Amino acid sequence: AYISSFAGILPAHQPKYVIYVAIDNPKNKKYYGSEIAAPIFAKVGAYAIRKSGMTPVLLTQENLIEKNK
């Protein structure tokens, strides 16, 4: 038996949501979290962003946070 899971934060800069998806004993032949739980995370995250009124931001080199050098 497997538990497929995926966790993430939204938005990437200044997070307001933490979403954790866990699927207990997936029924099909796929069992990795990236294959089973991540698509559900994406749908829930998109819904949360739309309902909160936030506008999506495309991550580019200009708006990424640089690590301390």
C-alpha positions in Angstrom: 0.0 0.0 0.0 1.1 3.5 -0.7 0.3 7.1 0.4 0.9 9.6 -2.4 1.3 13.1 -1.1 2.2 16.6 -2.3 2.6 19.9 -0.3 3.1 23.4 -1.4 2.6 27.1 -0.5 0.7 29.8 -2.4 1.8 32.4 -3.5 5.5 31.7 -3.8 6.5 35.1 -2.4 4.6 36.0 0.9 2.7 32.7 1.2 -0.9 32.9 2.4 -1.9 29.2 1.9 -0.4 25.9 2.8 -1.9 23.0 0.9 -1.2 19.3 1.7 -2.8 16.6 -0.4 -2.5 12.9 0.6 -4.1 10.0 -1.3 -4.3 6.8 0.8 -3.7 3.7 -1.4 -4.2 5.1 -4.9 -6.3 2.8 -7.1 -4.5 3.0 -10.4 -1.0 1.9 -11.3 0.5 5.3 -10.6 1.5 6.0 -7.0 4.1 8.9 -7.0 2.9 12.1 -5.4 3.8 14.1 -8.5 1.5 11.9 -10.6 -1.4 11.5 -8.2 -1.5 14.3 -5.6 0.2 17.2 -7.5 -2.6 17.6 -10.0 -5.1 17.9 -7.2 -2.9 20.5 -5.5 -2.9 22.5 -8.7 -6.7 22.5 -8.9 -7.2 23.4 -5.2 -4.5 26.1 -5.4 -6.0 27.6 -8.6 -9.4 27.8 -6.9 -7.9 29.3 -3.7 -6.1 32.0 -5.7 -9.2 32.9 -7.8 -11.5 33.0 -4.7 -9.1 35.3 -2.8 -8.9 37.7 -5.7 -5.1 37.4 -6.2 -3.8 37.8 -9.7 -1.4 35.1 -11.0 2.2 36.2 -11.3 4.5 34.7 -13.9 7.8 33.9 -12.2 10.7 35.5 -14.2 14.4 36.3 -13.4 13.3 39.8 -12.5 10.9 38.9 -9.7 12.7 35.9 -8.2 14.2 36.2 -4.7 18.0 36.0 -5.0 19.8 33.9 -2.4 22.5 35.5 -0.3 25.8 35.3 -2.0 
